[in-house]
Amino acid sequence: MAYYVYLLASRKHGTLYLGVTNDIVRRVHEHRTKAAPGFTSRYGVDKLVWFEVYDDATTAITREKELKKWRRDWKIRLIEEQNPGWDDLFPGISN
């Protein structure tokens, strides 16, 4: 089973949200449809701008905890290395 660490954004250089899941399509869809009240629905954070895939939950959770300690500008650099236009990656993975 795959596990994902992902970053959502409200817009380019906007509000960021970092999460981990074992079903990225379902989880991002929940964020996009505001299925659960919370941070992402309150701040309109619904664009998948970056993610990494891991083979086990422990590694993914460890990576998420590491990234949560990062400064915002480091997270922005991480996004822009793979997705300089801050394109929403969800349509490409949801097919």
C-alpha positions, -999 to +999 in steps of 0.1 A: +000+000+000+012+035-008+012+064+016+014+100+006+027+132+022+011+162+005+009+200+004-023+219-004-024+256-012-052+282-014-033+299-043+003+306-054+022+316-023-011+314-003-020+295+028-004+260+030-016+227+045+005+196+050-010+162+055-005+125+052-029+098+038-031+063+023-056+075-003-046+108-018-075+110-043-101+105-016-084+128+009-079+157-015-115+153-027-126+157+009-106+189+012-119+202-021-155+195-013-151+208+023-165+175+035-150+180+070-150+213+089-115+225+098-085+244+086-087+237+049-124+245+045-120+276+067-092+290+046-101+277+012-070+255+009-079+230-018-052+229-045-028+199-045+005+215-053+030+188-041+032+152-029+056+124-022+048+086-022+061+062+004+058+024+008+051+024+045+031+045+070+059+050+094+082+066+068+054+088+055+044+100+090+081+107+099+085+128+068+053+147+075+065+155+110+099+166+096+082+189+071+059+204+097+090+217+114+102+234+082+100+271+077+074+283+052+100+295+026+116+260+026+081+245+019+076+270-009+110+260-024+100+223-022+068+230-041+085+252-067+113+227-074+087+202-088+057+225-096+070+260-104+036+272-117+018+259-086-005+240-108-033+219-092-021+183-095-054+168-085-069+164-120-038+145-131-041+119-103-079+116-101-085+100-134 
